[in-house]
């Protein structure tokens, strides 16, 4: 597959954007093009997925019966993993096609009895019950307004059980990286996220890395201007150079990582 990085829409309407993206890619293979990097080659998205799995592994070793809320669940890849470990998972997404595909995939995996999927917007979250774990993987980075992130975090805190935690994996570079921003994505500096969490009354109990190798982030802003064959070659090279660093050191190289895993709790467990 060649690189076919697609331009971001001039106006971002989240529900319409994610529904269109789901209709195009959610049923394709593992559905990674719908939930990872839009329009990028399969090898690129498979590495993203593997880095995310390694980074999240310490926080997804749940006990049977753990109540999990998977916000922005997409095709349900994390919901299925947690349900297979015995968790009771509620996944929400703003795309009806994502919800349909997550339901279908959970049924095929034999975990439908431990999953339910609801069409909801994170920003206006309203789900019955409370949860021991709230998981958010690359969701906040697509909420462009800081106030929207603040509102979403406040809403999710209402659904957090005493002693529960939020695990969020987001693009959060230590240094400003606005060159990679687009109409659908914002790589907030890590300190901005940390201040947001403090403002919401959350404490960071742990902080993990994901992808410290810089090669892909150096390349991405220039990729749309390259001829397709050259873009594909450059992407293969950048991905190949990144893999040994990201997969070996990603979780531990926190200060150099482009993405970060934030493990959040409310002080006092209340």
C-alpha positions as CSV (number, residue, x, y, z in Angstrom):
1,X,0.0,0.0,0.0
2,X,1.3,3.4,-0.9
3,X,1.2,6.5,1.4
4,X,-1.9,8.5,0.7
5,X,-2.0,10.9,3.6
6,X,-5.3,12.8,3.1
7,X,-5.8,16.5,3.7
8,X,-7.8,17.5,6.8
9,X,-11.1,19.0,6.0
10,X,-11.2,22.8,6.1
11,X,-14.0,22.8,8.7
12,X,-14.1,20.1,11.3
13,X,-17.5,18.8,12.2
14,X,-16.6,15.9,14.5
15,X,-19.7,13.7,14.1
16,X,-19.7,14.0,10.3
17,X,-16.0,13.6,10.0
18,X,-15.7,10.4,12.1
19,X,-18.8,8.9,10.5
20,X,-17.4,9.4,7.0
21,X,-14.0,8.0,8.1
22,X,-15.8,5.0,9.7
23,X,-17.8,4.2,6.6
24,X,-14.6,4.3,4.5
25,X,-12.3,2.2,6.8
26,X,-14.0,0.6,9.8
27,X,-14.7,-2.7,8.0
28,X,-11.3,-2.8,6.4
29,X,-9.1,-5.5,8.1
30,X,-8.5,-4.6,11.7
31,X,-10.1,-1.2,11.1
32,X,-6.9,0.6,12.0
33,X,-7.2,3.3,9.3
34,X,-10.4,4.3,10.9
35,X,-8.9,4.8,14.4
36,X,-5.2,5.4,14.0
37,X,-3.7,7.6,11.2
38,X,-6.2,8.4,8.5
39,X,-5.3,7.2,5.0
40,X,-1.8,6.0,5.9
41,X,-0.4,2.6,4.9
42,X,-1.1,-0.5,6.9
43,X,2.4,-1.0,8.1
44,X,2.4,2.5,9.6
45,X,-0.8,2.0,11.5
46,X,0.2,-1.5,12.7
47,X,3.2,0.0,14.3
48,X,1.1,2.7,15.9
49,X,-1.2,0.0,17.3
50,X,1.7,-2.0,18.7
51,X,3.3,1.0,20.4
52,X,0.0,1.8,22.0
53,X,-0.5,-1.8,23.2
54,X,2.9,-1.8,24.8
55,X,2.5,1.5,26.4
56,X,-1.0,0.7,27.8
57,X,-0.2,-2.9,28.9
58,X,0.6,-2.1,32.6
59,X,-2.8,-0.3,33.0
60,X,-5.1,-2.8,31.2
61,X,-4.3,-5.9,33.3
62,X,-7.8,-5.7,34.8
63,X,-9.5,-8.1,37.2
64,X,-12.7,-9.9,36.0
65,X,-15.8,-7.8,36.7
66,X,-13.9,-4.5,36.4
67,X,-16.3,-1.9,35.0
68,X,-14.7,-0.1,32.1
69,X,-15.8,2.9,30.1
70,X,-14.0,3.1,26.7
71,X,-14.6,6.6,25.4
72,X,-14.1,7.1,21.6
73,X,-14.1,3.3,21.3
74,X,-14.0,3.3,17.5
75,X,-14.1,-0.3,16.3
76,X,-13.8,-1.6,19.8
77,X,-10.2,-2.8,19.8
78,X,-9.6,-2.0,23.5
79,X,-13.1,-2.9,24.5
80,X,-12.6,-6.4,23.1
81,X,-9.2,-6.8,24.8
82,X,-10.6,-5.8,28.2
83,X,-13.8,-7.9,27.8
84,X,-11.6,-10.9,27.0
85,X,-10.0,-10.4,30.4
86,X,-13.3,-10.5,32.1
87,X,-14.1,-6.7,32.3
88,X,-17.6,-5.4,31.8
89,X,-17.1,-2.8,29.1
90,X,-19.2,0.1,27.9
91,X,-17.9,1.7,24.7
92,X,-19.1,5.1,23.4
93,X,-18.4,6.8,20.1
94,X,-20.0,9.6,18.0
95,X,-20.1,7.5,14.9
96,X,-23.0,5.1,14.3
97,X,-20.9,3.0,11.9
98,X,-18.1,2.7,14.5
99,X,-20.7,1.5,17.1
100,X,-22.1,-1.0,14.6
101,X,-18.7,-2.3,13.7
102,X,-17.6,-2.5,17.4
103,X,-20.7,-4.6,18.1
104,X,-20.1,-6.9,15.2
105,X,-16.4,-7.4,16.1
106,X,-17.3,-8.1,19.7
107,X,-19.8,-10.7,18.6
108,X,-17.2,-12.3,16.3
109,X,-14.7,-12.4,19.2
110,X,-17.1,-14.1,21.5
111,X,-17.2,-11.2,24.1
112,X,-20.5,-9.5,23.2
113,X,-22.0,-10.6,26.5
114,X,-19.5,-8.4,28.3
115,X,-19.7,-5.4,25.9
116,X,-22.3,-2.8,25.2
117,X,-21.7,0.0,22.7
118,X,-23.6,3.4,22.8
119,X,-23.8,6.2,20.4
120,X,-22.7,9.2,22.5
121,X,-20.4,12.2,22.4
122,X,-17.7,12.4,25.0
123,X,-18.3,16.1,25.5
124,X,-21.9,15.4,26.5
125,X,-21.4,12.1,28.2
126,X,-24.3,10.7,30.1
127,X,-24.2,7.0,30.9
128,X,-25.9,5.1,33.7
129,X,-23.6,3.7,36.4
130,X,-20.0,4.3,37.5
131,X,-16.8,2.8,36.3
132,X,-13.6,1.6,37.8
133,X,-11.6,2.4,34.7
134,X,-12.1,5.1,32.1
135,X,-10.0,4.6,29.0
136,X,-9.4,7.3,26.4
137,X,-7.0,6.6,23.5
138,X,-6.3,9.5,21.1
139,X,-9.6,11.2,21.8
140,X,-8.7,14.4,23.6
141,X,-6.2,15.3,20.8
142,X,-9.2,15.7,18.4
143,X,-11.0,18.1,20.7
144,X,-9.6,21.3,19.5
145,X,-10.9,23.7,22.1
146,X,-9.3,23.5,25.6
147,X,-12.7,24.3,27.2
148,X,-14.2,21.2,25.5
149,X,-11.5,19.0,27.0
150,X,-12.1,20.5,30.4
151,X,-15.9,19.9,30.1
152,X,-15.4,16.3,28.9
153,X,-13.0,15.5,31.8
154,X,-15.5,17.0,34.3
155,X,-18.3,14.8,32.8
156,X,-16.2,11.7,32.9
157,X,-15.3,12.3,36.6
158,X,-19.0,12.1,37.4
159,X,-18.9,8.5,36.2
160,X,-15.8,7.5,38.0
161,X,-16.1,5.1,41.0
162,X,-14.4,5.9,44.3
163,X,-10.8,4.8,43.8
164,X,-11.3,4.6,40.0
165,X,-8.8,5.9,37.5
166,X,-8.7,7.4,34.1
167,X,-6.0,6.2,31.6
168,X,-5.5,8.6,28.6
169,X,-3.1,8.2,25.7
170,X,-2.7,11.4,23.8
171,X,-0.3,13.3,21.6
172,X,1.4,15.3,24.2
173,X,5.0,16.3,23.3
174,X,7.2,17.9,25.9
175,X,8.0,20.7,23.4
176,X,5.6,22.6,21.3
177,X,4.9,20.7,18.1
178,X,2.2,22.8,16.5
179,X,3.7,22.1,13.0
180,X,1.8,18.8,13.1
181,X,-1.5,20.4,14.0
182,X,-4.4,20.4,11.6
183,X,-8.1,21.2,11.5
184,X,-8.9,17.9,13.2
185,X,-5.9,17.4,15.5
186,X,-4.0,19.3,18.1
187,X,-0.7,18.1,19.7
188,X,-1.0,20.0,23.0
189,X,2.2,20.5,24.9
190,X,2.4,18.0,27.8
191,X,2.4,20.8,30.4
192,X,-1.0,22.0,29.0
193,X,-2.5,18.6,29.6
194,X,-1.0,18.5,33.1
195,X,-2.5,21.9,33.9
196,X,-5.9,20.8,32.5
197,X,-5.8,17.8,34.8
198,X,-4.9,19.9,37.8
199,X,-7.7,22.3,37.0
200,X,-10.2,19.4,37.0
201,X,-9.0,18.1,40.3
202,X,-7.2,15.1,38.9
203,X,-3.7,14.0,39.9
204,X,-1.3,12.2,37.6
205,X,-0.4,8.9,39.4
206,X,1.8,7.7,36.6
207,X,3.2,8.9,33.3
208,X,4.4,6.7,30.5
209,X,5.9,7.1,27.1
210,X,4.8,5.6,23.8
211,X,6.9,6.6,20.8
212,X,10.2,8.5,21.5
213,X,11.8,8.1,18.0
214,X,11.5,11.5,16.2
215,X,11.7,10.3,12.6
216,X,8.0,10.1,11.9
217,X,7.1,13.4,13.5
218,X,9.9,15.1,11.5
219,X,8.5,13.7,8.3
220,X,4.8,14.1,8.7
221,X,4.5,17.9,8.2
222,X,6.3,17.5,4.8
223,X,4.6,14.3,3.6
224,X,1.7,16.0,1.8
225,X,4.1,18.0,-0.4
226,X,6.0,14.9,-1.6
227,X,5.2,12.9,-4.7
228,X,3.4,9.7,-3.7
229,X,6.2,7.2,-4.5
230,X,8.7,9.4,-2.6
231,X,6.3,9.8,0.3
232,X,5.9,6.1,0.6
233,X,9.6,5.5,0.5
234,X,10.2,8.2,3.1
235,X,7.5,6.7,5.3
236,X,8.9,3.2,5.1
237,X,12.3,4.5,6.1
238,X,11.0,6.6,9.0
239,X,8.9,3.8,10.3
240,X,11.7,1.3,10.0
241,X,14.1,3.6,11.9
242,X,11.5,4.3,14.5
243,X,10.5,0.7,15.3
244,X,13.6,-0.4,17.3
245,X,13.5,2.7,19.5
246,X,9.7,2.9,20.0
247,X,9.1,-0.8,20.6
248,X,12.2,-1.3,22.9
249,X,12.3,2.0,24.9
250,X,8.9,3.7,24.2
251,X,7.2,3.1,27.5
252,X,10.2,4.2,29.5
253,X,11.5,7.2,27.4
254,X,8.8,9.5,28.8
255,X,10.5,12.8,28.3
256,X,11.3,12.1,24.6
257,X,8.0,10.5,23.7
258,X,5.6,12.3,21.2
259,X,2.5,10.6,22.8
260,X,2.1,10.1,26.6
261,X,0.0,7.8,28.8
262,X,-1.5,9.7,31.7
263,X,-2.8,7.7,34.6
264,X,-5.2,9.9,36.5
265,X,-7.0,9.7,39.9
266,X,-9.1,12.0,42.0
267,X,-7.2,12.8,45.3
268,X,-8.6,10.8,48.1
269,X,-10.4,8.3,45.8
270,X,-13.6,10.2,46.1
